[in-house]
Amino acid sequence: MPELVAPTPVVRRSFLESVEELVAEGRTGEGSMLKRWMDLFSDRWHTEDGFAEFVAHLEADARPEAERPTGHVPQSTWWLVDGEEYLGRISVRHDLTEWLREYGGHIGYEVRPSARRRGHATRMLREVLPHARALGIESALLTCDDDNVASARVIEAAGGVLEDQRGAKLRYWVPMGPRSTSEERSRADVEAGRSAPSHL
């Protein structure tokens, strides 16, 4: 049964297989999440220690005080896994820069090619929304290319309301409800610099 978890070394082999799939698909363009990960860790993430370092990097990226490139904001990342099989990732950016407000949005996700068309993107987005609320995001901005019908359907299924189109990007807002007590605790953990919960 797939579940959304914090990045974990348990799926190292499957994660690296997914990287090969995404590279073959051409998902390493400038500015992509995968390219950034590969630039930082592809020389060593095939080893246990190197992959553990990669996982620690993702955990640290959620902390406001962590070092990050200019223009990048704190970001929490979860992986959808089924046992030891890596299926995809979803990330919540805690704040919006001018560029993110135009093109990137609060939430980005990606399902490995071999695991698509099984509802995984819809599941990840639905399950990550409580965490976005816990971070104080009252309405989450999500974007997708105007020709990406599948992604648009995923966003709309989560309650996304189309605001406009800017260039090739459709911009949707997903409204959030009031935060629960558990979400308040999650936000307090993030602000205190503690790691993200293992699942939502």
KOLKE-301039 format. One record per residue (C-alpha): x, y, z; residue in one letter. Coordinates in steps of 0.5 Angstrom, whole numbers, plus 2048, in hexadecimal, padded with zeros to 3 digits. Layout:
pator c1 X c2 Y c3 Z resn A
...
***
This chain:
pator c1 800 c2 800 c3 800 resn M
pator c1 803 c2 807 c3 7FE resn P
pator c1 805 c2 80C c3 803 resn E
pator c1 808 c2 813 c3 804 resn L
pator c1 80E c2 813 c3 808 resn V
pator c1 814 c2 817 c3 809 resn A
pator c1 81A c2 815 c3 805 resn P
pator c1 81D c2 80F c3 807 resn T
pator c1 823 c2 80B c3 805 resn P
pator c1 81F c2 804 c3 805 resn V
pator c1 81D c2 806 c3 7FE resn V
pator c1 824 c2 808 c3 7FB resn R
pator c1 824 c2 802 c3 7F6 resn R
pator c1 81D c2 804 c3 7F3 resn S
pator c1 81E c2 80B c3 7F3 resn F
pator c1 824 c2 80B c3 7EF resn L
pator c1 821 c2 807 c3 7EA resn E
pator c1 81B c2 80C c3 7EA resn S
pator c1 821 c2 811 c3 7E8 resn V
pator c1 823 c2 80D c3 7E2 resn E
pator c1 81C c2 80D c3 7E0 resn E
pator c1 81B c2 815 c3 7E1 resn L
pator c1 822 c2 816 c3 7DD resn V
pator c1 820 c2 812 c3 7D7 resn A
pator c1 81A c2 816 c3 7D7 resn E
pator c1 81E c2 81D c3 7D7 resn G
pator c1 81C c2 81F c3 7DE resn R
pator c1 822 c2 822 c3 7E0 resn T
pator c1 821 c2 829 c3 7DD resn G
pator c1 824 c2 82F c3 7E0 resn E
pator c1 820 c2 831 c3 7E6 resn G
pator c1 81D c2 82A c3 7E7 resn S
pator c1 81D c2 827 c3 7EE resn M
pator c1 821 c2 821 c3 7EB resn L
pator c1 826 c2 825 c3 7E8 resn K
pator c1 828 c2 828 c3 7EF resn R
pator c1 828 c2 821 c3 7F2 resn W
pator c1 82C c2 81E c3 7ED resn M
pator c1 831 c2 824 c3 7ED resn D
pator c1 832 c2 823 c3 7F5 resn L
pator c1 832 c2 81C c3 7F6 resn F
pator c1 832 c2 818 c3 7EF resn S
pator c1 839 c2 816 c3 7F0 resn D
pator c1 838 c2 813 c3 7F7 resn R
pator c1 831 c2 811 c3 7F8 resn W
pator c1 832 c2 80A c3 7F5 resn H
pator c1 835 c2 808 c3 7FC resn T
pator c1 832 c2 808 c3 803 resn E
pator c1 836 c2 80D c3 806 resn D
pator c1 835 c2 812 c3 800 resn G
pator c1 82D c2 811 c3 800 resn F
pator c1 82C c2 812 c3 807 resn A
pator c1 830 c2 819 c3 806 resn E
pator c1 82B c2 81A c3 800 resn F
pator c1 825 c2 818 c3 805 resn V
pator c1 828 c2 81D c3 80B resn A
pator c1 828 c2 822 c3 806 resn H
pator c1 821 c2 822 c3 804 resn L
pator c1 81F c2 822 c3 80B resn E
pator c1 823 c2 828 c3 80D resn A
pator c1 820 c2 82C c3 807 resn D
pator c1 81A c2 82D c3 80B resn A
pator c1 81E c2 831 c3 810 resn R
pator c1 81E c2 838 c3 80F resn P
pator c1 825 c2 839 c3 811 resn E
pator c1 828 c2 834 c3 80C resn A
pator c1 82C c2 836 c3 807 resn E
pator c1 829 c2 836 c3 800 resn R
pator c1 82A c2 83A c3 7F9 resn P
pator c1 828 c2 841 c3 7F9 resn T
pator c1 821 c2 841 c3 7F7 resn G
pator c1 81F c2 83B c3 7FA resn H
pator c1 81B c2 83A c3 800 resn V
pator c1 81A c2 835 c3 805 resn P
pator c1 816 c2 82F c3 802 resn Q
pator c1 814 c2 828 c3 805 resn S
pator c1 814 c2 822 c3 801 resn T
pator c1 810 c2 81B c3 802 resn W
pator c1 811 c2 815 c3 7FE resn W
pator c1 80B c2 810 c3 7FC resn L
pator c1 80E c2 809 c3 7FD resn V
pator c1 80B c2 802 c3 7FD resn D
pator c1 80F c2 7FE c3 801 resn G
pator c1 816 c2 7FF c3 7FE resn E
pator c1 813 c2 802 c3 7F8 resn E
pator c1 814 c2 809 c3 7F6 resn Y
pator c1 80E c2 80C c3 7F3 resn L
pator c1 80F c2 813 c3 7F3 resn G
pator c1 810 c2 81A c3 7F6 resn R
pator c1 80C c2 820 c3 7F9 resn I
pator c1 80F c2 826 c3 7FB resn S
pator c1 80C c2 82C c3 7FF resn V
pator c1 810 c2 833 c3 7FF resn R
pator c1 80E c2 837 c3 805 resn H
pator c1 80F c2 83E c3 802 resn D
pator c1 80E c2 841 c3 7FB resn L
pator c1 813 c2 845 c3 7F7 resn T
pator c1 811 c2 849 c3 7F1 resn E
pator c1 813 c2 844 c3 7EC resn W
pator c1 80F c2 83E c3 7F0 resn L
pator c1 809 c2 843 c3 7F1 resn R
pator c1 809 c2 843 c3 7E9 resn E
pator c1 80C c2 83C c3 7E7 resn Y
pator c1 80D c2 837 c3 7EC resn G
pator c1 808 c2 837 c3 7F2 resn G
pator c1 808 c2 835 c3 7F9 resn H
pator c1 808 c2 82D c3 7F7 resn I
pator c1 80C c2 829 c3 7F2 resn G
pator c1 80B c2 822 c3 7F1 resn Y
pator c1 80E c2 81C c3 7EC resn E
pator c1 80C c2 815 c3 7EB resn V
pator c1 811 c2 810 c3 7E8 resn R
pator c1 80F c2 80E c3 7E1 resn P
pator c1 80E c2 807 c3 7E2 resn S
pator c1 809 c2 809 c3 7E8 resn A
pator c1 805 c2 80D c3 7E4 resn R
pator c1 7FD c2 80D c3 7E3 resn R
pator c1 7FC c2 80A c3 7EA resn R
pator c1 7F9 c2 810 c3 7ED resn G
pator c1 800 c2 811 c3 7F1 resn H
pator c1 800 c2 818 c3 7F0 resn A
pator c1 7F9 c2 819 c3 7F2 resn T
pator c1 7FA c2 815 c3 7F8 resn R
pator c1 801 c2 819 c3 7FA resn M
pator c1 7FD c2 820 c3 7F9 resn L
pator c1 7F7 c2 81E c3 7FD resn R
pator c1 7FC c2 81C c3 803 resn E
pator c1 801 c2 821 c3 803 resn V
pator c1 7FC c2 827 c3 804 resn L
pator c1 7FB c2 826 c3 80B resn P
pator c1 802 c2 827 c3 80C resn H
pator c1 802 c2 82E c3 807 resn A
pator c1 7FC c2 830 c3 80C resn R
pator c1 801 c2 82F c3 812 resn A
pator c1 806 c2 833 c3 80F resn L
pator c1 801 c2 839 c3 80F resn G
pator c1 7FF c2 839 c3 807 resn I
pator c1 7F8 c2 83B c3 807 resn E
pator c1 7F8 c2 83A c3 7FF resn S
pator c1 7FD c2 836 c3 7FC resn A
pator c1 7FF c2 838 c3 7F5 resn L
pator c1 800 c2 832 c3 7F0 resn L
pator c1 802 c2 833 c3 7E8 resn T
pator c1 803 c2 82E c3 7E2 resn C
pator c1 804 c2 82F c3 7DB resn D
pator c1 7FE c2 831 c3 7D7 resn D
pator c1 7FF c2 82A c3 7D3 resn D
pator c1 800 c2 826 c3 7D9 resn N
pator c1 7F8 c2 823 c3 7DA resn V
pator c1 7FA c2 81E c3 7DF resn A
pator c1 7FD c2 823 c3 7E4 resn S
pator c1 7F7 c2 828 c3 7E3 resn A
pator c1 7F3 c2 822 c3 7E5 resn R
pator c1 7F7 c2 821 c3 7EB resn V
pator c1 7F6 c2 828 c3 7ED resn I
pator c1 7EF c2 829 c3 7EC resn E
pator c1 7ED c2 822 c3 7EF resn A
pator c1 7F1 c2 825 c3 7F6 resn A
pator c1 7EC c2 82B c3 7F5 resn G
pator c1 7F1 c2 830 c3 7F1 resn G
pator c1 7EE c2 836 c3 7EE resn V
pator c1 7F1 c2 839 c3 7E8 resn L
pator c1 7F3 c2 840 c3 7E8 resn E
pator c1 7F6 c2 841 c3 7E2 resn D
pator c1 7FB c2 83F c3 7DD resn Q
pator c1 802 c2 843 c3 7DC resn R
pator c1 806 c2 840 c3 7D6 resn G
pator c1 806 c2 839 c3 7D6 resn A
pator c1 804 c2 838 c3 7DD resn K
pator c1 7FD c2 837 c3 7E0 resn L
pator c1 7FC c2 83A c3 7E7 resn R
pator c1 7F8 c2 837 c3 7EC resn Y
pator c1 7F6 c2 838 c3 7F4 resn W
pator c1 7F4 c2 833 c3 7F8 resn V
pator c1 7F0 c2 835 c3 7FE resn P
pator c1 7F2 c2 833 c3 805 resn M
pator c1 7ED c2 831 c3 80B resn G
pator c1 7EF c2 833 c3 812 resn P
pator c1 7F5 c2 830 c3 815 resn R
pator c1 7F4 c2 82A c3 81A resn S
pator c1 7F8 c2 829 c3 821 resn T
pator c1 7FC c2 824 c3 81E resn S
pator c1 7FE c2 829 c3 818 resn E
pator c1 7FF c2 82E c3 81D resn E
pator c1 804 c2 829 c3 820 resn R
pator c1 807 c2 828 c3 819 resn S
pator c1 808 c2 82F c3 818 resn R
pator c1 80C c2 830 c3 81F resn A
pator c1 810 c2 82A c3 81D resn D
pator c1 812 c2 82E c3 817 resn V
pator c1 814 c2 834 c3 81A resn E
pator c1 818 c2 831 c3 820 resn A
pator c1 81C c2 82E c3 81A resn G
pator c1 81A c2 827 c3 81C resn R
pator c1 819 c2 822 c3 816 resn S
pator c1 813 c2 821 c3 812 resn A
pator c1 80E c2 81B c3 814 resn P
pator c1 80F c2 814 c3 811 resn S
pator c1 808 c2 815 c3 80E resn H
pator c1 802 c2 819 c3 80E resn L
***
